[in-house]
Amino acid sequence: MNVLTPQQRSTVVTLLQNKVSQHEISRKTGIDRKTIRKLVQAMYAAELPAPNSPMATGSLGVVDQIPPPRPPVVDLHDFKSRYNSVKRFCRSLRRREPEQFDRLEFLPGEEAQVDYGEGAPTLHPINGRYRRPRLFVMTLRYSRRSFRRVVWKSSSEAWARLHEEAFRYFGGCTQYAVLDNLKEGVIKPDIYEPELNRLYAAVLEHYGVIADPARIQDPNRKGTVESAIQHTQATALKGRRFESIEAQNDYLAHWEEKWAALRIHGRAKRQVEEMFQEERKYLRPLPVEVFRYFKEGTRTVLDDTTVQVDGAWYAARPAPIGSSVLVRIYAHEIEIRDLKTLALIRRHALAARKGDVNLPDAERVFNPSRQTRQILARAETIGAKTHELCSKLFEQRGREGQKSMWGIVGLIGRYPAWLLEQACAAALARHLRSYKAVRAIADQLLAQVLTRIDGRQAELSLDSPTPVLTQEHELIRNVTVYAEFFKQCVGTADQHSAVPQGDQP
């Protein structure tokens, strides 16, 4: 018996003295009825004397005011049977309205239902034992025509390929495909928005079919294919064994064509083949191209902006370094996609061997083995002489000469291209192969050009010709015109700045 506090015990005794039922006491106090009943029995046992005791005729105190425990109700009516008899009688009095089900009706070509079952025992090619393969069934809801195929192993790709075989068998596609929540088709079951397997979803999208997963614990939604599986197991495969899985598939195809398709359906009261011919014209046409199957996985973008796939590396820009991307591997190429939106980021041809790096030079940082091509490409944009000088410098000094080559092409930020080109031409003529020599020549040429601009008549003393500034042209005014204009402006300024004599302090 649970331990009651003195206050709870006093409350129960008081309510019992006032002839309150044990059920009502339990409701008011929150104490279990069993505890109250045990309390009453303990109080009676403690205060009732033995039959031969001298206290047998004495007062019972508080217990006199407490009603004795009630016997079962059935005992009050002198019922001789057991309690379970009463329960069975009361259960027969209960009336429950049967659950109503509707007949699902669909238009021709609207829906196909798919599911897995178990095939007949078949000799396994590896272990040599008879095992039951998986039985795939797709049933057209309108005509009840079915496609049946057994496979040893199931996967998301096998599940999708079986759908393709079924569509080709029927010669078209339905609008919807109803399936249960097996992992090959549904990754995350949900009452309202289930998440489909991406490969399976891509196959259905290719064929223009919409997946409609049945709700969890609702097998009646795809009762047609459930019945087709049971019909196949109880009629075609019952008591049979096959020596190979191909033999069982051949037998299922023969049984469908010669017996199942020609039967009169029990509910429709029509021949299945007749309804299928009526439905065939409503099936959607098959696409021209076959679906390209792929395997996919998640990869992390490495610090060289590539992702590794099967021992090879592929460029992943503009995906940031350290981010996760989705990689789809096809037969001859790979696709790098955004992990959330599935938007295409890059597409590459599949590497011919492991260890290959598919990364354009433009996306690479400094690397001595490839830097020469970049320097020569920049030198060629400056001019032929600059490119020739850089090429000879690399031939003479090798990779170590790249520093001098970078310095030469970097002078384009300080000198015009035509001046740098003349400096390189002069260096070639003097057999100079250094950055400092080209810069010194460029400084000398620039100083001479500035001297000629200032009006001083200095001739360029280098062997190579330099551009000569045009001194006479119809658009160029004579120097004397500018001199007169300058003198006039200076005289006017002197007049305005002169101060009268009388105003001097």
Secondary structure in CASP SS format (residue, H / E / C, confidence):
PFRMAT SS
TARGET T0000
AUTHOR 0000-0000-0000
METHOD secondary structure of the structure
MODEL  1
M C 1.00
N C 1.00
V C 1.00
L C 1.00
T C 1.00
P H 1.00
Q H 1.00
Q H 1.00
R H 1.00
S H 1.00
T H 1.00
V H 1.00
V H 1.00
T H 1.00
L H 1.00
L H 1.00
Q H 1.00
N C 1.00
K C 1.00
V C 1.00
S C 1.00
Q H 1.00
H H 1.00
E H 1.00
I H 1.00
S H 1.00
R H 1.00
K H 1.00
T H 1.00
G C 1.00
I C 1.00
D C 1.00
R H 1.00
K H 1.00
T H 1.00
I H 1.00
R H 1.00
K H 1.00
L H 1.00
V H 1.00
Q H 1.00
A H 1.00
M H 1.00
Y H 1.00
A H 1.00
A H 1.00
E H 1.00
L C 1.00
P C 1.00
A C 1.00
P C 1.00
N C 1.00
S C 1.00
P H 1.00
M H 1.00
A H 1.00
T H 1.00
G C 1.00
S C 1.00
L C 1.00
G H 1.00
V H 1.00
V H 1.00
D H 1.00
Q H 1.00
I C 1.00
P C 1.00
P C 1.00
P C 1.00
R C 1.00
P C 1.00
P C 1.00
V H 1.00
V H 1.00
D H 1.00
L H 1.00
H C 1.00
D C 1.00
F C 1.00
K C 1.00
S C 1.00
R C 1.00
Y H 1.00
N H 1.00
S H 1.00
V H 1.00
K H 1.00
R H 1.00
F H 1.00
C H 1.00
R H 1.00
S H 1.00
L H 1.00
R C 1.00
R C 1.00
R C 1.00
E C 1.00
P C 1.00
E C 1.00
Q C 1.00
F C 1.00
D C 1.00
R C 1.00
L C 1.00
E C 1.00
F C 1.00
L C 1.00
P C 1.00
G C 1.00
E C 1.00
E E 1.00
A E 1.00
Q E 1.00
V E 1.00
D E 1.00
Y E 1.00
G E 1.00
E E 1.00
G C 1.00
A C 1.00
P C 1.00
T E 1.00
L E 1.00
H C 1.00
P C 1.00
I C 1.00
N C 1.00
G C 1.00
R C 1.00
Y E 1.00
R E 1.00
R C 1.00
P C 1.00
R E 1.00
L E 1.00
F E 1.00
V E 1.00
M E 1.00
T E 1.00
L E 1.00
R C 1.00
Y C 1.00
S C 1.00
R C 1.00
R C 1.00
S E 1.00
F E 1.00
R E 1.00
R E 1.00
V E 1.00
V E 1.00
W C 1.00
K C 1.00
S C 1.00
S C 1.00
S H 1.00
E H 1.00
A H 1.00
W H 1.00
A H 1.00
R H 1.00
L H 1.00
H H 1.00
E H 1.00
E H 1.00
A H 1.00
F H 1.00
R H 1.00
Y H 1.00
F H 1.00
G C 1.00
G C 1.00
C E 1.00
T C 1.00
Q C 1.00
Y E 1.00
A E 1.00
V E 1.00
L E 1.00
D C 1.00
N C 1.00
L C 1.00
K C 1.00
E C 1.00
G C 1.00
V E 1.00
I E 1.00
K E 1.00
P C 1.00
D C 1.00
I C 1.00
Y C 1.00
E C 1.00
P C 1.00
E E 1.00
L E 1.00
N C 1.00
R H 1.00
L H 1.00
Y H 1.00
A H 1.00
A H 1.00
V H 1.00
L H 1.00
E H 1.00
H H 1.00
Y H 1.00
G C 1.00
V C 1.00
I E 1.00
A E 1.00
D E 1.00
P E 1.00
A C 1.00
R C 1.00
I C 1.00
Q C 1.00
D C 1.00
P H 1.00
N H 1.00
R H 1.00
K H 1.00
G H 1.00
T H 1.00
V H 1.00
E H 1.00
S H 1.00
A H 1.00
I H 1.00
Q H 1.00
H H 1.00
T H 1.00
Q H 1.00
A H 1.00
T H 1.00
A H 1.00
L C 1.00
K C 1.00
G C 1.00
R C 1.00
R C 1.00
F E 1.00
E C 1.00
S C 1.00
I H 1.00
E H 1.00
A H 1.00
Q H 1.00
N H 1.00
D H 1.00
Y H 1.00
L H 1.00
A H 1.00
H H 1.00
W H 1.00
E H 1.00
E H 1.00
K H 1.00
W H 1.00
A H 1.00
A C 1.00
L C 1.00
R C 1.00
I E 1.00
H C 1.00
G C 1.00
R C 1.00
A C 1.00
K C 1.00
R C 1.00
Q E 1.00
V H 1.00
E H 1.00
E H 1.00
M H 1.00
F H 1.00
Q H 1.00
E H 1.00
E H 1.00
R H 1.00
K C 1.00
Y C 1.00
L C 1.00
R E 1.00
P C 1.00
L C 1.00
P C 1.00
V C 1.00
E C 1.00
V C 1.00
F C 1.00
R C 1.00
Y C 1.00
F C 1.00
K E 1.00
E E 1.00
G E 1.00
T E 1.00
R E 1.00
T E 1.00
V C 1.00
L C 1.00
D C 1.00
D C 1.00
T C 1.00
T E 1.00
V E 1.00
Q E 1.00
V E 1.00
D C 1.00
G C 1.00
A E 1.00
W E 1.00
Y E 1.00
A E 1.00
A C 1.00
R C 1.00
P C 1.00
A C 1.00
P C 1.00
I C 1.00
G C 1.00
S C 1.00
S E 1.00
V E 1.00
L E 1.00
V E 1.00
R E 1.00
I E 1.00
Y C 1.00
A C 1.00
H C 1.00
E E 1.00
I E 1.00
E E 1.00
I E 1.00
R E 1.00
D E 1.00
L C 1.00
K C 1.00
T C 1.00
L C 1.00
A C 1.00
L E 1.00
I E 1.00
R E 1.00
R E 1.00
H E 1.00
A E 1.00
L C 1.00
A C 1.00
A C 1.00
R C 1.00
K C 1.00
G C 1.00
D C 1.00
V E 1.00
N E 1.00
L C 1.00
P C 1.00
D H 1.00
A H 1.00
E H 1.00
R C 1.00
V C 1.00
F C 1.00
N C 1.00
P H 1.00
S H 1.00
R H 1.00
Q H 1.00
T H 1.00
R H 1.00
Q H 1.00
I H 1.00
L H 1.00
A H 1.00
R H 1.00
A H 1.00
E H 1.00
T H 1.00
I H 1.00
G C 1.00
A H 1.00
K H 1.00
T H 1.00
H H 1.00
E H 1.00
L H 1.00
C H 1.00
S H 1.00
K H 1.00
L H 1.00
F H 1.00
E H 1.00
Q H 1.00
R H 1.00
G H 1.00
R H 1.00
E H 1.00
G H 1.00
Q H 1.00
K H 1.00
S H 1.00
M H 1.00
W H 1.00
G H 1.00
I H 1.00
V H 1.00
G H 1.00
L H 1.00
I H 1.00
G H 1.00
R C 1.00
Y C 1.00
P C 1.00
A H 1.00
W H 1.00
L H 1.00
L H 1.00
E H 1.00
Q H 1.00
A H 1.00
C H 1.00
A H 1.00
A H 1.00
A H 1.00
L H 1.00
A H 1.00
R C 1.00
H C 1.00
L C 1.00
R C 1.00
S C 1.00
Y H 1.00
K H 1.00
A H 1.00
V H 1.00
R H 1.00
A H 1.00
I H 1.00
A H 1.00
D H 1.00
Q H 1.00
L H 1.00
L H 1.00
A H 1.00
Q H 1.00
V H 1.00
L H 1.00
T H 1.00
R H 1.00
I H 1.00
D C 1.00
G C 1.00
R C 1.00
Q C 1.00
A C 1.00
E C 1.00
L C 1.00
S C 1.00
L C 1.00
D C 1.00
S C 1.00
P C 1.00
T C 1.00
P C 1.00
V C 1.00
L C 1.00
T C 1.00
Q C 1.00
E C 1.00
H C 1.00
E C 1.00
L C 1.00
I C 1.00
R C 1.00
N C 1.00
V H 1.00
T H 1.00
V H 1.00
Y H 1.00
A H 1.00
E H 1.00
F H 1.00
F H 1.00
K H 1.00
Q H 1.00
C H 1.00
V H 1.00
G H 1.00
T H 1.00
A H 1.00
D H 1.00
Q H 1.00
H H 1.00
S H 1.00
A C 1.00
V C 1.00
P C 1.00
Q H 1.00
G H 1.00
D H 1.00
Q C 1.00
P C 1.00
END
